[in-house]
Amino acid sequence: QVQLVESGGGLVQPGGSLRLSCAASGIMFRLAAMGWYRQAPGKQRDLVAGITRTGSTNYAGSVKGRFTISKDNAKNTVYLQMNSLKPEDTAVYYCNIATGDTFKPLATWGQGTQVTVRS
């Protein structure tokens, strides 16, 4: 059974940084593509960043140059380093196993981690 546990969210001022972590179990993690997604109140859940099993990355235009996704196969964990945070980055962030060029999510969602950016 796939389990995804996100952590690392919090309240941060604009311009600040956070690093999110997602621990995955129940999958062959080293063979998995992974994605980070976010959902702001009243909006749909969208892809923020994806990483293939070979380490290729893809970013939403709004976060390119500020966010970095990485994957530690030894720890079965995917990270999202978020720098230069803006109020519009406020959302619940989720990770998931992903497939295809669009990093379509595959598994049941975890609980997510709340990121709030405000002064």
C-alpha atoms as a printed R data frame, in Angstrom:
    type eleno elety resid chain resno       x      y       z
1   ATOM     1    CA   GLN     A     1   0.000  0.000   0.000
2   ATOM     2    CA   VAL     A     2   1.392  3.362  -1.024
3   ATOM     3    CA   GLN     A     3   1.804  5.899   1.744
4   ATOM     4    CA   LEU     A     4   2.930  9.486   1.284
5   ATOM     5    CA   VAL     A     5   3.717 11.705   4.265
6   ATOM     6    CA   GLU     A     6   4.475 15.364   3.669
7   ATOM     7    CA   SER     A     7   6.158 17.648   6.195
8   ATOM     8    CA   GLY     A     8   8.061 20.896   6.486
9   ATOM     9    CA   GLY     A     9   5.374 23.464   5.904
10  ATOM    10    CA   GLY     A    10   4.801 26.507   8.061
11  ATOM    11    CA   LEU     A    11   4.405 30.256   8.236
12  ATOM    12    CA   VAL     A    12   7.110 32.296   6.549
13  ATOM    13    CA   GLN     A    13   7.546 35.913   5.551
14  ATOM    14    CA   PRO     A    14   7.752 36.944   1.908
15  ATOM    15    CA   GLY     A    15  11.245 36.347   0.606
16  ATOM    16    CA   GLY     A    16  11.816 33.502   3.030
17  ATOM    17    CA   SER     A    17  12.565 29.839   2.425
18  ATOM    18    CA   LEU     A    18  11.168 26.459   3.371
19  ATOM    19    CA   ARG     A    19  12.103 22.892   2.536
20  ATOM    20    CA   LEU     A    20   9.316 20.386   2.213
21  ATOM    21    CA   SER     A    21   9.862 16.650   2.567
22  ATOM    22    CA   CYS     A    22   7.767 13.729   1.404
23  ATOM    23    CA   ALA     A    23   8.480 10.256   2.709
24  ATOM    24    CA   ALA     A    24   7.125  7.515   0.466
25  ATOM    25    CA   SER     A    25   6.576  3.863   1.258
26  ATOM    26    CA   GLY     A    26   5.005  0.919  -0.524
27  ATOM    27    CA   ILE     A    27   6.642  1.684  -3.862
28  ATOM    28    CA   MET     A    28   9.896  1.022  -5.693
29  ATOM    29    CA   PHE     A    29  10.938  4.582  -4.996
30  ATOM    30    CA   ARG     A    30  14.063  4.570  -7.141
31  ATOM    31    CA   LEU     A    31  11.920  3.677 -10.162
32  ATOM    32    CA   ALA     A    32   9.271  6.284  -9.486
33  ATOM    33    CA   ALA     A    33   8.754  9.713 -10.913
34  ATOM    34    CA   MET     A    34   7.496 12.079  -8.229
35  ATOM    35    CA   GLY     A    35   5.708 15.370  -8.195
36  ATOM    36    CA   TRP     A    36   4.902 18.184  -5.821
37  ATOM    37    CA   TYR     A    37   1.484 19.772  -6.197
38  ATOM    38    CA   ARG     A    38  -0.312 22.567  -4.414
39  ATOM    39    CA   GLN     A    39  -3.866 23.643  -3.822
40  ATOM    40    CA   ALA     A    40  -4.824 27.109  -2.699
41  ATOM    41    CA   PRO     A    41  -8.275 27.802  -1.217
42  ATOM    42    CA   GLY     A    42 -10.920 27.769  -3.929
43  ATOM    43    CA   LYS     A    43  -8.502 26.626  -6.617
44  ATOM    44    CA   GLN     A    44  -7.659 23.333  -8.257
45  ATOM    45    CA   ARG     A    45  -4.636 21.275  -7.347
46  ATOM    46    CA   ASP     A    46  -1.791 21.967  -9.751
47  ATOM    47    CA   LEU     A    47   1.648 20.576 -10.429
48  ATOM    48    CA   VAL     A    48   4.441 22.661  -8.935
49  ATOM    49    CA   ALA     A    49   7.458 20.511  -9.791
50  ATOM    50    CA   GLY     A    50   8.190 17.022 -11.031
51  ATOM    51    CA   ILE     A    51  11.236 14.789 -11.128
52  ATOM    52    CA   THR     A    52  11.657 11.662 -13.225
53  ATOM    53    CA   ARG     A    53  13.320  8.468 -12.046
54  ATOM    54    CA   THR     A    54  16.440  9.584 -13.910
55  ATOM    55    CA   GLY     A    55  16.486 12.986 -12.232
56  ATOM    56    CA   SER     A    56  15.089 15.208 -14.963
57  ATOM    57    CA   THR     A    57  13.013 18.030 -13.548
58  ATOM    58    CA   ASN     A    58  10.058 20.119 -14.637
59  ATOM    59    CA   TYR     A    59   8.685 23.247 -12.982
60  ATOM    60    CA   ALA     A    60   5.576 25.358 -13.207
61  ATOM    61    CA   GLY     A    61   6.417 28.720 -14.688
62  ATOM    62    CA   SER     A    62   5.429 30.568 -11.530
63  ATOM    63    CA   VAL     A    63   8.076 28.794  -9.442
64  ATOM    64    CA   LYS     A    64  10.874 28.288 -11.960
65  ATOM    65    CA   GLY     A    65  14.130 29.666 -10.602
66  ATOM    66    CA   ARG     A    66  12.803 29.759  -7.033
67  ATOM    67    CA   PHE     A    67  11.888 26.149  -6.243
68  ATOM    68    CA   THR     A    68  14.053 23.046  -6.573
69  ATOM    69    CA   ILE     A    69  12.818 19.469  -6.471
70  ATOM    70    CA   SER     A    70  15.169 16.662  -5.527
71  ATOM    71    CA   LYS     A    71  14.918 12.967  -4.788
72  ATOM    72    CA   ASP     A    72  16.898 10.850  -2.335
73  ATOM    73    CA   ASN     A    73  16.430  7.216  -3.311
74  ATOM    74    CA   ALA     A    74  18.316  5.978  -0.240
75  ATOM    75    CA   LYS     A    75  15.794  7.682   2.027
76  ATOM    76    CA   ASN     A    76  12.698  7.177  -0.148
77  ATOM    77    CA   THR     A    77  12.149 10.912   0.152
78  ATOM    78    CA   VAL     A    78  11.452 13.716  -2.281
79  ATOM    79    CA   TYR     A    79  12.168 17.319  -1.330
80  ATOM    80    CA   LEU     A    80  11.002 20.709  -2.455
81  ATOM    81    CA   GLN     A    81  13.321 23.584  -1.625
82  ATOM    82    CA   MET     A    82  11.358 26.811  -1.858
83  ATOM    83    CA   ASN     A    83  13.189 30.132  -1.916
84  ATOM    84    CA   SER     A    84  12.052 33.713  -2.436
85  ATOM    85    CA   LEU     A    85   8.583 32.780  -1.300
86  ATOM    86    CA   LYS     A    86   5.664 34.984  -2.258
87  ATOM    87    CA   PRO     A    87   2.179 35.334  -0.759
88  ATOM    88    CA   GLU     A    88   0.770 33.646  -3.857
89  ATOM    89    CA   ASP     A    89   2.719 30.497  -2.935
90  ATOM    90    CA   THR     A    90   0.368 30.047   0.008
91  ATOM    91    CA   ALA     A    91  -1.326 26.656  -0.370
92  ATOM    92    CA   VAL     A    92  -1.443 23.112   0.886
93  ATOM    93    CA   TYR     A    93   1.417 21.217  -0.742
94  ATOM    94    CA   TYR     A    94   1.167 17.533  -1.621
95  ATOM    95    CA   CYS     A    95   3.498 15.000  -3.161
96  ATOM    96    CA   ASN     A    96   2.548 12.033  -5.294
97  ATOM    97    CA   ILE     A    97   3.878  9.361  -7.595
98  ATOM    98    CA   ALA     A    98   3.636 10.700 -11.108
99  ATOM    99    CA   THR     A    99   3.511  9.474 -14.659
100 ATOM   100    CA   GLY     A   100   3.921 10.921 -18.114
101 ATOM   101    CA   ASP     A   101   5.139 14.223 -19.410
102 ATOM   102    CA   THR     A   102   2.555 16.069 -17.361
103 ATOM   103    CA   PHE     A   103   3.392 14.230 -14.124
104 ATOM   104    CA   LYS     A   104  -0.143 12.996 -13.698
105 ATOM   105    CA   PRO     A   105  -0.599 11.921 -10.057
106 ATOM   106    CA   LEU     A   106  -1.283  8.240  -9.459
107 ATOM   107    CA   ALA     A   107  -1.753  7.453  -5.789
108 ATOM   108    CA   THR     A   108  -4.157  8.438  -3.078
109 ATOM   109    CA   TRP     A   109  -3.232 11.838  -1.701
110 ATOM   110    CA   GLY     A   110  -1.609 12.244   1.688
111 ATOM   111    CA   GLN     A   111  -2.574 14.893   4.197
112 ATOM   112    CA   GLY     A   112  -0.393 17.575   2.639
113 ATOM   113    CA   THR     A   113   1.524 20.301   4.436
114 ATOM   114    CA   GLN     A   114   0.338 23.894   4.759
115 ATOM   115    CA   VAL     A   115   2.583 26.682   3.535
116 ATOM   116    CA   THR     A   116   1.569 30.215   4.448
117 ATOM   117    CA   VAL     A   117   3.508 33.224   3.197
118 ATOM   118    CA   ARG     A   118   2.604 36.535   4.774
119 ATOM   119    CA   SER     A   119   4.170 39.464   6.568
